[in-house]
Amino acid sequence: MSERPLRLGTRGSPLALWQAHDIAERLRAVIAPRIVEIVRIETHGDRIQDQPLSQMGGFGVFTRAIQQALLDGTVDLAVHSLKDLPTIPVPGLALTATPPRGPVGDVLLSEKYERFDDLPQGAVIATSSLRRRAQILNERPDLRLIEMRGNIDTRLRKMREQGIDGMILAEAGLIRLGLGEHIREVLPSRWMLPAVGQGAIGLECRADDAETRHWVEAVNDPDTWARIQAERAMLATLGGGCLVPIGVTSRIVAGTLTLRGTVLSTDGTRRLIDELSGPVEKPLNVGAELAAQLVSAGANSILASDAIDSR
Ligand SMILES: NCc1[nH]cc(CCC(=O)O)c1CC(=O)O
């Protein structure tokens, strides 16, 4: 076994660094006395802060630079927020493990209202995600949605300064940064389905780096792994990437994996939602079959109409 440090690549945002330190601790517990180092890498999404994510040319704006560092050998392990990691495989790299998943939901933050249902007609809500926008408009067509980018701290400040009525963020990020006191309500998964992989951390290695993969597999959580395999198979089969509103929930009860998926038009007027269960040993089948069900119900026409609208 080599004695050089294991270098772990991450974005430099406060949330990314929290996640990287968490992974470093988990690895140190299995890999000691070898040193684990954290290497910060700036991604395209970190550099360009003034454009809507949906217009930044799509896939991998928060992950590609870290994957490149992994391929170059600058780092040995990439730590990603899994929901930012495209499902398209990168030759030479392998998603190797997912530690236990954090909270999966989306939450309302607001200085004025306690609950989503308290929002008055025409209230202004900030979000940078097409998935959140479409699901909010499907539930409440009267609300006004505006773009908001930036780290979580920045967004909280902008909401206060600009008098915005509310904002939707992932619960996991707020909890991890100790900002849980800002959460007013976890939005019901009945209508706000989280992003594929939300709340999970993905650990990616070079496919041929057997030694690192061995250590990284030691911090894997099998239930999280099965759920994210199913969720990502659904997304990959639908082929929507990040430019189309797709949401999902998953659960495992007594060896059965249940996946519920939704596809919407970006304006929220059209929505499909469907559910499928299968053995936890076959997560890829559950995901691909649920996607096929959504396609038979017309998912492709919803996705295609969005592709035309966004031009
Ligand atoms: N780049 C957005 C991003 N990627 C991961 C998280 C939060 C943590 C997670 O959902 O895993 C966030 C912020 C948000 O959506 O509020």
Ligand as a Chemical Component Dictionary entry (heavy atoms), coordinates in Angstrom:
data_LIG
# 
_chem_comp.id                   LIG 
_chem_comp.type                 NON-POLYMER 
_chem_comp.pdbx_formal_charge   0 
_chem_comp.three_letter_code    LIG 
# 
loop_
_chem_comp_atom.comp_id 
_chem_comp_atom.atom_id 
_chem_comp_atom.alt_atom_id 
_chem_comp_atom.type_symbol 
_chem_comp_atom.charge 
_chem_comp_atom.model_Cartn_x 
_chem_comp_atom.model_Cartn_y 
_chem_comp_atom.model_Cartn_z 
_chem_comp_atom.pdbx_ordinal 
LIG N1  N1  N 0 -25.680 23.053 -6.869 1  
LIG C1  C1  C 0 -26.887 22.984 -6.159 2  
LIG C2  C2  C 0 -26.855 22.048 -5.003 3  
LIG N2  N2  N 0 -26.254 20.846 -5.101 4  
LIG C3  C3  C 0 -26.451 20.173 -3.914 5  
LIG C4  C4  C 0 -27.184 20.995 -3.073 6  
LIG C5  C5  C 0 -27.679 20.675 -1.731 7  
LIG C6  C6  C 0 -27.340 19.306 -1.192 8  
LIG C7  C7  C 0 -28.045 18.195 -1.888 9  
LIG O1  O1  O 0 -29.204 18.317 -2.295 10 
LIG O2  O2  O 0 -27.439 17.127 -2.020 11 
LIG C8  C8  C 0 -27.413 22.199 -3.744 12 
LIG C9  C9  C 0 -28.111 23.386 -3.235 13 
LIG C10 C10 C 0 -29.612 23.294 -3.262 14 
LIG O3  O3  O 0 -30.194 22.661 -4.159 15 
LIG O4  O4  O 0 -30.254 23.885 -2.402 16 
# 
loop_
_chem_comp_bond.comp_id 
_chem_comp_bond.atom_id_1 
_chem_comp_bond.atom_id_2 
_chem_comp_bond.value_order 
_chem_comp_bond.pdbx_ordinal 
LIG N1  C1  SING 1  
LIG C1  C2  SING 2  
LIG C2  N2  SING 3  
LIG C2  C8  DOUB 4  
LIG N2  C3  SING 5  
LIG C3  C4  DOUB 6  
LIG C4  C5  SING 7  
LIG C4  C8  SING 8  
LIG C5  C6  SING 9  
LIG C6  C7  SING 10 
LIG C7  O1  DOUB 11 
LIG C7  O2  SING 12 
LIG C8  C9  SING 13 
LIG C9  C10 SING 14 
LIG C10 O3  DOUB 15 
LIG C10 O4  SING 16 
# 
